Amino acid sequence: MTIERPPTLDPVAAQRWWRHAPAQSPWLHEEVGRRMQERLEWIRLSPQSWADWRPVQGGLHAHALVVERYPQARQQCVEDRPAHVAVLRSALAPSLWQRIKGAGPYVVWKPEEGSVQMLWANMLLHTSDEPSRLIEQWHRALAVDGFLMFSCLGPDSLRELRSLYARLGWSPPAHEFTDMHDWGDMLVATGFAEPVMDMERITLTFDTPARLIQELRELGANLSVHRHRGLRGRQWRATLESAVDASLRDQDGRLALTFEVIYGHAVKPAPRLKVASESALSMQEMRQMLRSGRRGGAA
């Protein structure tokens, strides 16, 4: 199954979010990145070069953990937003020794084709309005036998908040997230091989509704095509906080939100040669074969 974008995602809203997303790394992204880099222990290949796709939003601390794991590898940071580039250059400024060795991070808008052996993309895919195109870009950037490591949110994310909004008769708080099996199908359709998909649920807890809402704002915007189009007022905010406080308490009395996190890994194989499954002969060629007594195909 090939999908063009996550179901119910508004491409205009997604593009707006990409342009105006805060130049900071949300806590959840950092935690997911930390867990994803632990999965690198399963990978035998030690890349000599790798690219981090939008590391500011994906997680700068997670980026640093990957650097520690592959200290000799050449780094590329793929970023095209000026505010994020400025944060990158400040946070990842190479040391003098790194500059001498040429091992420091390089900020690029677009990696060269086949230039890296690992492509790292943390918590990005679920907000892309053109995921097929994005995966194709990752595929082109990788060298043959290089591998992709990515994570994103799955369909069970925010289930408590979705139920609450539905009970109140409100439009959804977020677009519907894509299932991990569909991402695996898309990887194969793009040219990747041996996709391995995994998922886990992470529950975040909060003391107050205000802190919960703040966390959601740091994670992203509502990209659903069914979202409320107008501005919400103070009364609506008060109603939301009251409803959250009354409905989302766990057994310990804290406000809880579930996030389904999908982890994906796939390899870029060598291109396959296409061999015709059948051959066609004209009537004249068949007559010539019969006259000459040949039984095989034409030389």
C-alpha positions in Angstrom: 0.0 0.0 0.0 1.4 3.4 -1.1 0.0 6.5 0.5 0.6 10.1 -0.5 0.2 11.5 3.0 -1.1 10.6 6.5 -4.9 10.4 6.5 -6.7 13.7 7.3 -3.5 15.7 7.2 -3.9 19.2 5.8 -0.9 19.9 3.5 -1.2 23.7 3.8 -1.1 23.5 7.6 1.8 21.0 7.4 3.8 23.4 5.3 3.0 26.3 7.6 4.2 24.2 10.6 7.5 23.4 8.8 8.2 27.1 8.2 7.3 28.3 11.6 8.1 25.4 14.0 10.1 26.6 17.1 13.8 26.2 16.8 14.0 23.9 19.8 14.0 20.2 20.6 10.9 18.9 22.4 11.5 16.7 25.4 9.6 13.7 23.9 11.7 13.9 20.7 14.9 13.8 22.7 13.6 10.8 24.6 12.6 9.0 21.5 15.9 9.8 19.9 17.7 8.4 22.9 15.8 5.2 22.6 16.3 5.0 18.9 20.1 5.4 19.1 20.1 2.4 21.5 18.8 0.4 18.6 22.0 1.1 16.7 23.5 -1.6 18.8 21.7 -4.1 16.5 23.4 -2.6 13.4 26.6 -4.2 12.3 27.7 -1.5 9.8 29.6 1.3 11.4 28.9 4.3 9.0 31.8 6.5 7.9 29.3 9.3 7.1 25.8 10.0 8.2 23.1 12.6 7.9 20.7 13.9 10.5 17.5 15.2 8.9 16.3 18.3 10.7 18.1 17.7 14.0 16.9 20.8 15.8 13.3 19.5 15.8 14.4 15.9 16.0 16.6 16.4 19.0 20.1 17.9 19.5 20.9 15.8 22.5 20.0 12.7 20.6 22.2 13.9 17.8 25.1 14.2 20.3 24.5 10.6 21.4 24.9 9.4 17.8 28.1 11.4 17.5 29.4 9.7 20.6 28.6 6.3 19.1 30.3 7.1 15.8 33.0 9.6 16.7 35.0 9.1 13.5 32.1 9.4 11.1 31.6 12.5 9.0 28.3 14.3 10.0 25.8 16.2 7.9 22.9 18.1 9.3 20.1 18.7 6.7 18.3 21.9 7.5 16.8 24.7 5.4 15.2 27.0 7.9 17.4 30.0 8.8 16.4 30.1 12.5 17.1 26.4 12.9 20.4 26.7 10.9 21.5 29.4 13.4 20.7 27.1 16.4 22.6 24.3 14.7 25.7 26.3 14.1 25.8 27.5 17.6 25.0 24.1 19.3 27.2 21.9 17.1 30.2 24.2 16.5 33.1 21.8 15.8 36.2 22.0 18.0 39.6 23.0 16.5 40.6 19.3 16.3 37.4 18.4 14.5 38.0 21.2 12.0 41.5 20.0 11.4 40.3 16.4 10.8 37.3 17.6 8.8 35.0 15.6 11.0 32.8 18.3 12.4 29.2 18.7 11.4 28.2 20.2 8.1 24.9 22.0 7.6 23.5 21.4 4.2 20.1 22.0 2.5 20.3 18.9 0.4 22.8 16.0 0.8 24.6 14.7 -2.3 23.2 11.6 -3.8 24.7 8.4 -2.3 26.8 10.5 0.1 26.0 8.9 3.5 25.9 5.4 4.9 23.2 6.2 7.6 20.3 8.6 7.4 18.8 9.5 10.8 15.3 11.1 10.9 13.8 11.4 14.3 10.1 12.2 14.8 9.5 13.9 11.5 7.6 11.6 9.1 4.2 11.9 10.7 4.1 15.7 10.0 5.2 15.5 6.3 2.6 16.4 3.7 4.6 14.4 1.1 6.0 11.4 3.0 6.6 9.4 -0.2 8.8 12.2 -1.6 10.6 12.6 1.7 11.4 8.9 1.8 12.6 9.1 -1.8 15.0 11.9 -0.7 16.4 9.7 2.1 16.8 6.9 -0.4 18.8 9.0 -2.8 21.0 10.4 -0.1 22.1 6.9 1.0 24.9 4.9 -0.5 24.2 1.4 -1.5 24.1 -0.9 1.5 23.5 2.2 3.7 20.6 2.2 6.1 17.8 4.4 7.3 16.8 4.9 11.0 13.6 6.8 11.6 10.8 7.3 14.2 7.4 8.9 14.1 4.1 8.9 15.9 1.6 6.1 15.4 -2.2 6.0 15.3 -2.7 5.3 19.0 -1.1 8.6 20.0 -3.3 11.1 22.0 -6.0 8.5 22.4 -7.2 10.0 25.7 -7.4 13.5 24.2 -9.2 12.2 21.0 -11.8 10.5 23.1 -12.3 13.6 25.2 -12.7 15.9 22.1 -15.2 13.4 20.6 -17.3 13.3 23.8 -17.4 17.1 23.8 -18.4 17.2 20.2 -15.2 19.0 19.1 -13.2 18.4 16.0 -10.1 16.1 16.4 -7.1 17.5 18.3 -4.7 16.1 15.6 -4.7 14.4 12.2 -4.8 10.6 12.0 -1.4 9.1 12.2 -0.2 6.3 9.8 0.1 2.7 10.9 3.6 1.2 11.0 2.7 -1.5 8.4 1.8 1.2 5.9 5.1 2.9 6.5 6.8 -0.5 5.8 5.0 -0.9 2.6 6.0 2.6 1.5 9.6 1.9 2.2 9.5 -1.1 0.0 7.7 0.8 -2.8 10.4 3.5 -2.6 13.2 0.9 -3.1 14.3 0.1 0.4 14.8 -3.5 1.5 14.5 -5.5 4.7 12.3 -3.0 6.5 12.0 -3.7 10.3 9.2 -1.9 12.1 8.7 -1.7 15.8 6.5 0.3 18.1 6.1 1.2 21.8 3.7 3.3 23.8 5.1 6.1 26.0 2.9 7.7 28.6 3.6 11.2 29.7 2.2 12.6 32.9 1.6 16.2 34.0 0.6 18.0 37.2 -1.7 20.6 35.6 -3.8 21.0 32.4 -1.8 24.1 31.5 1.5 22.1 31.5 -0.1 19.4 29.4 -1.3 21.9 26.8 2.1 23.6 26.8 3.7 20.2 26.0 1.4 19.7 23.1 2.2 23.1 21.6 5.9 22.3 21.8 5.4 19.0 20.0 3.5 20.5 17.1 0.3 22.0 15.7 -3.1 20.5 14.9 -2.7 19.5 11.2 -6.1 17.9 10.7 -8.3 18.9 7.8 -11.2 18.8 10.3 -9.7 21.1 12.9 -11.6 24.1 14.1 -10.9 27.0 11.7 -11.5 30.0 13.9 -9.6 31.3 16.9 -10.5 29.8 20.2 -11.3 32.2 23.1 -10.5 32.2 26.8 -13.8 30.5 27.6 -13.0 27.6 25.4 -9.5 27.3 26.9 -11.1 27.3 30.4 -13.5 24.6 29.3 -10.7 22.5 27.8 -8.6 22.7 31.0 -11.5 21.8 33.2 -12.4 18.8 31.0 -8.8 17.6 30.9 -8.5 17.9 34.6 -11.7 15.9 35.1 -11.1 13.2 32.5 -7.4 12.4 32.1 -6.3 11.6 35.6 -4.6 8.2 36.1 -4.6 6.1 39.2 -1.9 8.2 40.8 -3.9 11.4 40.2 -1.7 12.7 37.4 -2.8 13.8 34.0 -1.7 11.1 31.4 -1.3 11.1 27.6 -0.3 8.2 25.5 2.0 8.4 22.6 2.5 5.5 20.2 6.1 5.7 18.8 7.0 3.9 15.6 10.6 3.0 14.9 11.7 2.0 11.4 14.9 0.6 9.9 15.6 -0.3 6.3 18.5 -0.9 3.9 19.2 0.6 0.5 20.1 -2.4 -1.7 22.1 -2.5 -4.9 19.9 -1.7 -7.9 18.6 -4.8 -9.7 19.0 -5.4 -13.4 15.7 -5.8 -15.2 15.6 -8.9 -17.3 12.8 -9.5 -19.8 10.6 -12.4 -18.7 9.7 -13.3 -22.3 10.9 -12.6 -25.9 8.9 -12.0 -29.0 9.7 -13.2 -32.5 8.1 -12.0 -35.8 6.5 -14.5 -38.2 9.4 -13.9 -40.6 12.0 -14.7 -37.9 10.2 -18.0 -37.1 10.1 -19.0 -40.8 13.8 -18.4 -41.0 14.4 -20.5 -37.9 12.4 -23.4 -39.3 14.2 -23.3 -42.6 17.6 -23.3 -41.0 16.6 -26.0 -38.5 17.3 -23.9 -35.5 15.3 -24.6 -32.3 16.8 -22.0 -30.0 16.2 -18.3 -29.9 17.8 -15.8 -32.2 21.5 -15.1 -31.6 
